[in-house]
């Protein structure tokens, strides 16, 4: 997988290099450079203002099927919404840990949507408040082991692997293994999709990336 990072930084961020040693960095969108990339990471730098928005638009004009992830120096809800509206499928802190970057890659490459933890938690709260359906939830979780159910319920709150590990007194590696099994069994793509499925707002296996983004945008608009 060829990872293209669009940034004006003279040197790549260390976590980027650790996550994707073969990455390529460019300062502007050039058709020849982005043509072979399936995932393109756009660095939203404060000193550039809204230049990152232009980059996202240019990429998706050249490659409508490309998956674009926005890396923000100062993540915030309004910017996350702008990124999704422009067609990005991911949004997170530019200096996130290498493991987070690799997890983002895994999620978006399989059709999921990734939002920063705080935005995701806020969105899940908005999406699920007042819609508790314990009987339906139990039925959906029926095919999981007891531990997988516990992990699934924590993940559906938007909690990170580290937070889940701490809450359940297990390792992050174990959390990741359980989540892989949960997502595969329930045919969900990410934590947001999982939360929606458990609330009966989405059929398993029938919630597209585009629908995830629409739900995200609608909920973020309502609270903006």
SVG drawing of the C-alpha trace seen along z (x, -y; Angstrom):
<svg xmlns="http://www.w3.org/2000/svg" viewBox="-36 -31 49 48">
<polyline fill="none" stroke="black" stroke-width="0.4" points="0.0,0.0 1.4,-3.4 0.8,-6.0 1.0,-9.6 1.3,-12.4 0.6,-15.9 2.5,-18.3 4.8,-21.3 7.0,-19.9 10.6,-19.4 10.7,-16.1 8.0,-13.6 6.6,-13.2 8.3,-10.3 5.0,-8.4 4.2,-8.6 7.5,-7.0 7.1,-4.3 3.6,-3.4 4.5,-3.5 8.2,-3.3 7.7,-3.5 5.6,-6.6 6.0,-9.4 5.6,-13.1 4.6,-15.9 3.9,-19.6 1.1,-19.9 -1.4,-17.8 0.1,-16.6 -1.8,-14.1 1.3,-12.0 2.2,-11.8 -1.2,-10.7 -2.3,-8.5 -1.0,-5.3 -2.2,-5.9 -5.3,-4.3 -5.0,-6.2 -3.8,-9.9 -3.1,-11.7 -3.6,-15.4 -1.9,-17.5 -4.1,-20.3 -1.5,-22.8 -2.7,-25.9 -0.3,-28.2 -1.9,-27.2 -5.4,-28.1 -7.9,-26.2 -5.3,-25.0 -6.0,-21.4 -9.6,-21.8 -8.3,-22.6 -6.0,-19.6 -8.9,-17.2 -11.0,-18.6 -8.2,-18.3 -7.5,-14.7 -11.1,-13.6 -11.5,-15.4 -8.5,-13.6 -9.3,-10.3 -12.9,-10.0 -12.4,-6.6 -9.4,-7.6 -9.7,-7.4 -8.5,-10.7 -7.6,-11.1 -7.1,-14.5 -4.4,-14.9 -5.1,-18.0 -2.6,-19.9 -5.6,-21.1 -8.5,-18.6 -12.0,-20.1 -15.6,-19.2 -16.2,-21.9 -13.1,-20.9 -14.0,-17.2 -17.4,-18.0 -15.8,-20.0 -13.5,-17.1 -16.4,-14.7 -18.4,-17.1 -15.5,-17.4 -15.4,-13.6 -12.7,-12.5 -13.2,-9.2 -10.8,-9.9 -9.9,-12.7 -7.5,-12.6 -4.6,-14.3 -1.6,-14.8 0.8,-13.6 -1.2,-10.4 0.8,-7.3 1.9,-5.0 -0.4,-2.3 -3.4,-4.6 -2.3,-5.5 -2.1,-1.8 -5.5,-1.2 -7.0,-4.2 -5.5,-2.6 -7.1,0.7 -10.5,-0.8 -10.7,-3.1 -9.2,-0.6 -12.1,1.8 -14.7,-0.9 -15.0,-2.4 -15.0,-6.0 -12.5,-7.2 -13.0,-10.3 -10.9,-11.6 -11.8,-10.0 -13.5,-13.0 -15.5,-13.7 -16.4,-10.0 -17.6,-9.8 -19.6,-13.0 -21.2,-11.7 -22.0,-8.3 -23.6,-10.0 -25.8,-12.1 -26.7,-9.1 -27.6,-6.7 -29.1,-9.0 -32.6,-8.0 -32.7,-4.9 -31.7,-2.1 -33.0,1.3 -31.5,3.9 -33.5,6.8 -32.4,6.0 -28.8,5.5 -28.7,8.9 -30.0,10.5 -27.4,8.9 -24.6,9.9 -25.8,13.4 -23.1,14.9 -20.3,13.4 -18.4,14.8 -18.9,13.1 -15.6,11.2 -16.3,10.2 -19.7,8.7 -17.9,6.7 -15.4,5.4 -18.1,4.6 -20.2,2.6 -17.2,0.6 -16.1,0.0 -19.7,-1.1 -19.2,-4.0 -16.3,-5.2 -13.7,-4.1 -10.2,-3.5 -8.4,-0.2 -6.4,-1.5 -9.5,-2.6 -11.2,0.7 -8.1,2.6 -8.1,0.5 -11.8,1.0 -11.7,4.7 -8.3,5.4 -6.9,7.0 -4.1,6.1 -4.6,3.8 -3.5,6.7 -6.3,8.8 -8.8,6.0 -7.7,5.7 -8.1,9.4 -11.6,9.4 -12.6,6.3 -11.4,8.1 -13.6,11.0 -16.6,8.7 -16.4,6.7 -16.1,9.8 -19.0,11.6 -21.3,8.6 -20.2,7.5 -19.5,3.9 -16.7,1.6 -15.8,-0.6 -17.0,-1.8 -19.6,-4.2 -21.1,-1.4 -21.1,0.9 -22.9,-1.7 -25.5,-2.2 -26.1,1.5 -26.5,2.1 -29.1,-0.7 -31.0,0.8 -30.2,-2.1 -28.4,-0.1 -28.7,3.5 -25.6,5.6 -23.5,5.6 -25.8,3.1 -24.4,-0.2 -22.1,-1.8 -19.3,-4.2 -21.4,-6.9 -24.3,-6.3 -21.9,-6.4 -20.7,-9.8 -24.3,-11.0 -25.2,-10.0 -22.1,-11.6 -22.8,-14.9 -26.4,-15.0 -25.6,-14.5 -22.7,-17.0 -24.8,-19.6 -27.6,-19.2 -25.1,-20.0 -23.0,-22.7"/>
</svg>
